[in-house]
């Protein structure tokens, strides 16, 4: 074997390892073609704190494309040392053993690993989940994982409030404001409710005005965020329909930017989401829906018209996407938001609940 | 560069590339080479050559406009095919203050390669921009969140890291988007201590699955702060999804979708290079060059075509220089 073909073989072996050390690739020729071998590799710290070499994804794809499935599998078989990582397990399963990879019940870490490996190995035609399945599973994990971090391990108590929210969602979906001082646990309670709802098949969206892309004065920005999350929960054709709505919502934001800062803010608000919600409703097809809008204090900070607009939008969601429960999370009651307004907004489904006195119980982390 | 991160058990041949790469990553490669030179005077001649070597002198390729260059990188060895809209996007950033450029495209379409074009333009004397690159694939741990991104940026900017604690010490009970927003606020405060300069922040590989949603949220906030002028003359270039930009950024966002490279782009590349250096190119020569690329590109992938086109251009126009 010439130096060149030997280097190519070593690079091929490196490309079927999640990360590597040079001795793992097998006996090196003398002198070792280290520069050629490592030319585009980078170093990264593993879970053990030790630095390892990694072949970047773009180089892997090229090497594997050139080698083809049989040679890649032979290279994998020639390896005697492989790292113990989630990504390597996926490589071993689908390349080494030709096993079909399933995402059913996969953890977020496993899903991420499958998606990473799929970027390299899909050029070989090995049995991997489809691109759509991967992207929607990853997107679903992206919605629910932060909720699990908030509410799974640390959460206990608040049974009465949770039962009431669940009951409302099931029988009388409404717009509910949960308010209380920062840190009291509004997001955590809602995360728990959202996880339970998602587990029982309800479509869910969590949007927060803490996210830079979501602006209380731009309802289309809320619709875009809702659509991004819903696209991951619907079947393929409905998902495509909702994905198209994202572009429409973004276009609508561009057209409507700054208009909402004018005196006619509420009108601008209404105009932006017109047409988007009915289209979304047709994709959702009457399934039960839970929308959580967090950090409502951001709308309250902007003033009365922003709050009114938000309530108007929430009522539109509730009406058009029925059956839909809308939870608004904020720091102050709506009366505080509207100040001395003699006639504060009282939407038909607005409830007031939660408060500084109702501290959620937390187990020590 | 922490000695504890090195596996010291290997031979010198195995250890040396590891040490040099880690030293380069921690910006200590020059010091490492100088230390070796001082300890081994017999190698001083060779190592001095290494230290003084920069771009090869007298390259055959020259293009007076850094934004239009078709050969970039050390010794102009890297070919840039097509990418007219990307170039226009960079011009708009450099000359017309467009704050955010988003580059999207399919896997393997060459989004990351755009860094070469940016780097070339940024380092040109007429432009003089400080380029800060964070590649989520190579620079950040997996999974990568807002904390990891902002700590990496802070380190690369030479700012004090203490203001942003590592993710293990973060408050796990605060909602991620709020944390991301607060972190960006801290980052902006730190950034404003830097001396005024033009800076381009290039965030690459943001479409990877191990990039967490809070990192995307942080990028959105960062874009918003840049658009609002809070980071001075700083621009942001990202590769990956564009879903997290604030409405204000969407108004001025430049979006470039990178497409695959095919034979027409290769043909145009050779014509452009010939025009840049003022060498006439016959149709027969052009077809021969395209045919050589077709036969020497190991695969149909963009990196292979780009490498092959660069090599063929050097052989043909520069006589293998």
Interface residues (C-beta under 8 A of the other chain):
Chain A: X21 X22 X23 X28 X31 X32 X34 X35 X38 X42 X43 X44 X45 X49 X50 X51 X53 X54 X56 X57 X58 X59 X61 X62 X65 X66 X111 X112 X115 X116 X119 X134 X138 X142 X146 X149 X150 X154 X183 X187 X188 X208 X210 X211 X212 X213 X215 X218 X221 X224 X228 X246 X250 X253 X254 X257 X258 X294 X295 X362 X365
Chain B: X4 X5 X6 X7 X10 X13 X14 X16 X17 X18 X21 X22 X25 X107 X108 X112 X137 X138 X141 X142 X143 X172 X173 X174 X175 X176 X177 X178 X180 X181 X208 X209 X210 X212 X213 X214 X217 X220 X221 X223 X224 X243 X244 X245 X246 X247 X248 X250 X251 X298 X299 X300 X301 X303 X304
